[in-house]
Amino acid sequence: MQSPEEFDDQQDFIWDRCLNDQMFVFQEAELSRILDIVITSMTPQRSPSQKPVPANILFLAARYAHYHGSSELLAILLLSAMDKINNKVERHQWDMTVLAFWISNATLLLHYLKKDMGLVGATTEFQVQLVELINEIFILIIRDAERRMDKVLKVAILDHETIPFDHLEFAGEWNIFKSKNKAQPEPISYKPPPPNKKAQSSPRNVTSLLSSTLFVLDLYDIHSVITSQILGQLFYWIGAELFNHIISNKTYLARTKAMQIRMNISVLEDWAMTNNRSPEHYESGSLSASGENTVEAARKHLTPVIQLLQWLQCFSSLDYSTDSQDSLENTLKQLTRLTPHQLLYSVNHYRYEREEKTMPKTARKKLIGLQAESQRKWEQMRKERGKVAKAQAQPPPETCQKKGSQPMGQEGGYIISSITPTEMDDATLGPEDEEPPSERLLMDPAHMLQFSLPTTVDMRLSYGAGYGGMNRERERRYIPTVPPEFLAKLDVKGSGNGSFIDEKDWNTPSDES
């Protein structure tokens, strides 16, 4: 590692003009081979100097094409590079290390292009393509993580028994096939289990997959704004999948089972606290970072399933006497993420234990009344939204059109969303609100939350020295340079200068790594 004195001795990168030793010179005839080395044949690298090589070379080559070549050469470079990156991502869409490597390089390349005073305006279309690529890889990373967790989620969270409840009998269920002679419990053994004995699934199977995903994201320097959203989306998926499994399977609609599952979910909450990540997002010139961290995301997205489990544990023990009519109402006020239809459905399919009190008809009628009321409110809201939609169908003034058509946020960050500002209020209702409450039973695990890229300010601070310019070491890590050993791979003529023209036209300092 270099000392601060060595950092100060290095030449600063000039972003408002192109120096001879701050670009990568190439000939169009050699472009295909360069891109094959940098993209097609490139494997994810772990060393700090090798990880950003694709972004660095593409950016330095773009500088040469823009400042010393032609717009046609720049277009050929960028279009060819994008085609090869898309092909690479498509071929490895189930390989999280490749996906993480390229979302990291794509984000860094976008930062470079927006920071270079000449390229920021000359590469606007390519920047939009980069944004779409980052969004696509973001989705692929999430789908790969979901695919891995889906194999263990049910047995690890829903079926794992932290505290076994033996001898439970449920009302209306016969046990005629159970043997009267109970098997004797195994004697306590202090010997390790045999190697071929499969370990019992537990919540740690899920948290270990979350940890593996986070490790890969950290390993390839994924921006914290993107990492936070990946974790938030995964917790949404976990919460939705668990909710749907529980409410659609009568096996889990019992208070003892709800207690077990709730204890298992607490392991996920503990993981979020231990691995809490906060996005380095700076809003409107603020000096302090803001945004939803991992703990807040886990709390928000696990709330529906947690409230369902709370309802299953408590509704049979509520006081439904005429003197305590507020007991049910107070409970329902706390279950803000559940609809009356979901509450009533879980009661109708609930597995009562022997001697467990059932919900009286008066309480059921109350839930049915709440369900009808929510349906009326939904229909009224739908009519009002229809009126608003008709009003919005009128062509807005030219000034409003220009304002709403900006593809970038106020800090220069792209927002991946088709939602217009006038539709934001409707968007906050969530995807489930498009469905009538009387039919809204399950959550949508495939729903994607709105994804936002780090803004220009976010990237300049995270990839730079930060506020006050104190973190010079981090700033040096994100200066676009190419290691000498990688330049040797690109040197067709063997001249050692990393270019494909005469040495007098291209100067590369020996300390560029």
N, C-alpha and C positions, 0 to 999 in steps of 0.2 A: 504494500500500500504506500502511496506517495504522501510525503509530508506536505503541510500547507505551503512551505517555501517552494517546493517543486511545482505545486499548483500555480503559484503566482508567477513562476518563471515561464510557464507555457503561454503561448500566444492565444488571446481571446478570439473566439469565433466572431466574424463580422457578418451581421445579418442584413445589412442594408446595401452591400455590394459584394461582388464575388472575387476573392483573391485567387491567385493561381494555385495555391496549395490548399484551397478549400472547395474543391470540386473534383469530380471523377470524369476524366476525359475518355471518350470511347468513340468508335466508329460504328456507323449503322450496320455495317456488314457483320460486326462481332456482337451485336446486341442480343441476338437469340442465344448465343453461347453464354453470355454474361448472365442473362436471366435464368437460364437453366441451372447455372451454378448457384445463383443467389436465391432462387425460388424453388424450382422443380426438384433439384437434388439436395436442397438444404434440409438438414435434420435439426430439430430443436436443440439449441446450445444452452448450456448452463452457466458458463463463465461470463462475468460481467462485460468483458470486451467483445464476446462473440454474440451475445443475445440480440443486440440491436443492429447487427451487421446488415440484414436486408433493408431495414428502414434507412440506415446510414448511406448505403451504396445507392439506393434508388433516389434519395434526396440529393446526394452529391452529383449523381449523373444528371438529374433534372436541372441542377444549377448550371452545369456545363451546357446542356441543350438550350436553356433559356438565355443565358448571358453571352455565350460564345457560339451557339449553333443557330437553330431556327425554330420557329413555332411548330413546323412540321416534324422536326426531329423530336421535339418535346412530346408532341401528341403520340408519335409512334412509340416512344419509350413508355409513356404512362399507360396507353391502351394495351400494349403487349404485356406489361407487368401485371395489370389488373386481370387480364385473361388467365395468365399463369397462376396467379394467386387464387382466383376463383376455382380453377381446376384442382389446385393443391388442396384447398379446403374441402371441396366436394369429395375428393378421393379419401380424405381422412376425417370425415364428419363424425366418426365414432372414436376418434383418438384425441382425448382431451389435451394431451401435451402439445400436439401439433396445433390444435385450435387456440390454446392459450398463447403459444409462441407467436402466432400470426395476429391475434387480436392485440397483443402487446406491440408488435411492430407496426401494425396499421394505425394504432392510436398515436404512436411516436412519430410516424411519418406525417400524419395529419397535423400534429403540433409543429413539426419542422416547416411544412408548407405554409401554415398560417403565420409563422414567425418571420419567414423570409420576405423582405419588403417587395421583391420583384415577383416571386412565385405565388404569393398570396392571391394576386389578381389574375395571374396567367393560368392557374390550375383549379379554378372554381368548380368546373364540371367533374374533374377527377376527385376533388374533395368530397363532393356529394356521393360519388361512387364509393369512396372510402368509408363514409358514414354508413352507407347501406351495407357494406361488407362487414363493418364492425357489428352492426345490428344483427346480421345473419349469423356471425360467429357467436355472438352473445346467446342467441337462441339455441345454437347447436351445443354449446357448452352446457346449458341448462338441461337440454333433452338428454344428453349423455349422462349427466349426474342423476337425473330422474330415472333413467333406465337402470342404472346400477342400484339405486335405492329401492326401486319397485320390487326387486327380487327378494328383499329382506324386510320391507316395511311392515307387512301384515304380521309375520311371525314374531318380529322383534318388538313391536309396539303393542299390537292388539292381543296377541296370544301369550306373550311372556308373562309369567306369574311371579311377581316379586315376593308376594306372601300368598302361598296356596290356601284356598278356602275349601277344606274337605267337608264331606257329608252335607253338602248343600242340596236341598230338595226344592224343586219349583212346583208351583201349583199347576195341576193339570198335566204334569209330565210323569209317566210311569217309568219305574226302574226295575221291570220284571226280569231284565236280562242281566242284571248285576249279580255277581256271585255273593252268596252270604258269607263265605269264608274270605275275608280280606287278606291280601298278601301281606306278609310280614315286612316291615320296613327294613331296608338294607342297613347293616351295621355301619357305624361311623368308621371311616377309613382315612388315615392320614397319608396314604400312598397317592402319588399323582395318578390321574386317569391314564389308561393305556393310550398310546398314540393314535390308534385307529378309531377311538371313540370320538364321535362328532361333538363339538362343543355346542351347548344349548344357545339358541338365538336369544339375543337380549337387545335393549336399546343401544348398547355400545356398537352393535353392527351398523346402525344408522349413523351414529355420531362419528364412527371411524371413517365412513364414506364422506361425511361432511368435512372432516379434517383432511382427508386426502385431496378433496376438491380445493379446499383453501390452500393447502400446501402447493399445489400446482399453480394456482393463481399468484401466490406470493413468489414462487420460484421464477416466474417469467415477468415479474414486475408489472402486473396488471394494475392499471390506475385504480386508486381506492374508490372512486365514484362508481366504477364499473363493478368492482368486487362486491361492494355493498349491495348493489342491485341484484347481482347473481345470488347472493345469500338470501336476500329478501324474497326473490322469486322462488327459490327452493323451499323456503319456509311456507310460502303460500301454497305450493304444491303439496307439501307434507300435510298441512292443515286440511286442505280440501280432500285429499285422498283418505285421510283418517276419518274425517267427518262422513264421507260417503259410505265407507265400509261399515261404520258403526250404525248409522241410521237405516241402512238397507239390509242389515243382517241381524235377525232377532237374537242370535247368540250373544251379541254385545249389548243388547238393550236390557240390562239388569244392573242393579245397584252395585253388587260386588264386582262385576266385570268392569263397571265404570270406575270404581276405585282403583283397580289394577291398572287400567289404561292411563288414568290420570297420573299415577305415580311414574309410569314409564315416560309420559310426556314431560314430566318435570326434569328428566335427564336431558331432553332436548333443550329445555330452557337453561339448564346449568351449562350446557355446551355453549349456548349463545353468550352467556355472561363471561365464560372463560375466554372465548374467542371473539369478543366484541370488537367490531371494526367500525370506525367512523369515516365517512367520506370526506375527503379534503375538498369540499365545495365552499366557495366564498360568494355569498349573495350580495349583489349591489355594492361592491366596494368594501364589504365588511372585513375587518381584520381577524375575525375568528371564524373557523369553519362551522358549517351547519349541514343539516341533512340527517336522514334517518339512519341510525346505526343498527347493528345486528340485533341487539337486545330489543330495541323498539320494534323492529320488523318482526321478530319472533313473537313478541307479545301481541302485535296486531293481527298477524295471520293465524296464530294458534287460538285466538280468542273464540271463534265460532265452535270449534270442537271442544274446547275447555268448557264453554257454557253449556253445550249439550251434555257433557259428562256431569256437570254440576246439577243439571236438571234431572238426570237419571238417578242421581244419588239422593236427591232431596224431595221430589214431588210426592212420594208415597208417605213421607213422614211429616208433611205439612199438617197444620191444624185447620181442618175444614169446618169446624163448628161454627154455628151462627154468631158466636161471640168473637170469633177471630177471622172475620171475612177479609181482613187486610193481609193475611199471611200469604195467600196466593198472589195478590196484587203486588205486594212488595217484592216477591221473588221474581215475578215477570218483569218488573221495572229494571232489575239487574241483568236480565238476559236480553240485552239490546241487539245482539247479533243473530237471534233466532226469530223465525217467523211463527205466527200462531199455527200455521199448517205443520211445520216441523215439530212444534211442541205437541200438538194433538196426535200426529202420526206416531211419535215415539211412545206416547202413552198407550195408544191403541195396540201397539205391537210389543209392549213391555212384558218381560218375563218376571212375574211376581214370585217371590219366594213364599214358601209355606208360612202362614201367620203374618205375612206382610199386608198392610192395609192397601186396598185399592182406591183409586180416585173416585169420589162420589159423582153422581150424575150432575149435581149443581155446578161442580167445578168444570166438568166436561162441557156443559152448556156455555159456561163463561168463555172457554177457549174457542168454541164454535162461533160465539158472538164476535170475539176478537178477530177470528179468521174472516168472517163476513165483512166486518168493518174495514180490515186492511184491504180486502178486495175492492170495496167501494172507493177507498182513497186512491188505490192504484189506478182504477178506471178514470177517476177525476183527474189525476196527474197526467194520465196518458192523453186526455182530451186537451189539457192545457198545453202540453208539449206539442201536440199537433197544431194548435193555433200559433205557437211560437215558431214552429217550423215553416208554416205558411208565410208568416211575416218575414222570416229570414230569407225566403225564396225570392223576395224582391231584390233587384240589383242594388247593392250598397253604393254609397258615394265613392268616387274615384279615390279619395284620400283613404277611406277605410279599406278599399281593396289593396292598395299598396301596403298599408300597415299590416294587414293580415297575411300577406303573401311572403313575408320575410322568412327565409328558411333557417335563420339563426336566432338564438336567444339574445337578450340584451347584453350579455357578456361575451357574445360571439360563439356560444356553444350550440350545436345542432340538437334539436329535440326530435326523437323518432316517434312521431305520432301524427295521425291524420285528423286529430281533433283541432278545431279552430277555437279561438278565444271565446266566441259566443256560445260554443257548445261545452265549455268547461263545467258549467253547473250540472248539465245532464250527465257528463262523463263521470262525475264524482259519485253517481248513484251506484255504479258498478254494473257488471254484466248481468248479474242475477235479477236486477230490477227490470230488465226487458221482458221477463217472464211473469205472468200473473201470480200473485201470492198463493192462490189456491193450488197451483201446480209447481211451486218452487220448493222442491224437497232437497235436491242434491246441489252441491257446488260444482263449478266447472274447473277441474284441475288443469285443463289445457289453456286457460285464460292467461294471457301475458299482460303483466302490469306495464304501465307506460315506462319506456326506457329513455333516459336522457344521457347524452355524452357529457364528459367534463367540458366546461366552458373554456374559452381561450384563457381566461384568468386562472382557472383551476390548473390547466396544463402548464402555464408559464411558471406558476408557483411550485407545482409538484415536480416538474422537470428542471426547475431552476434553483436558485439559491434561497427562495422563499422571501417572505417579507423582511426587509432590512438587509438582504443579501448576505446572511450569516452562514448559510449552508453551502459553502463554495465546493466542498467535496462532492455533494450530490449534483451540483450544476455541472461539474467536469464529467461526471458519468454520462450525461446526456448531451455532450457535444458530439456532433456527427463526424466521427473519424472511422477509419477502417484499419484493423490490425495488419501489420506487415505480412504475417503468415497467411492471411486471407487474400491480400493483394497478389501474393505469389500464385495463387490458384487462377487468378484472372489474367495473368501476364502471358499472353499468347506468344509473343516474340521472345520471351525470356530476357527482356531488357532490365527487369527488376524495378521498373518505375511504376508498374500497375496501370499503364495506359496502353493505347494501341496506336500512338503516333510518336514522333520523335521526342526524345527527352527534353529538348529545348522548349517544347510547347507545354510541358507539364512538370511541375516541381512538387515533389512530395517529401516533406521533412522526415527525417529518420525517427523523430520523437513523436510521431502522430498517433501512436497507439495509446 
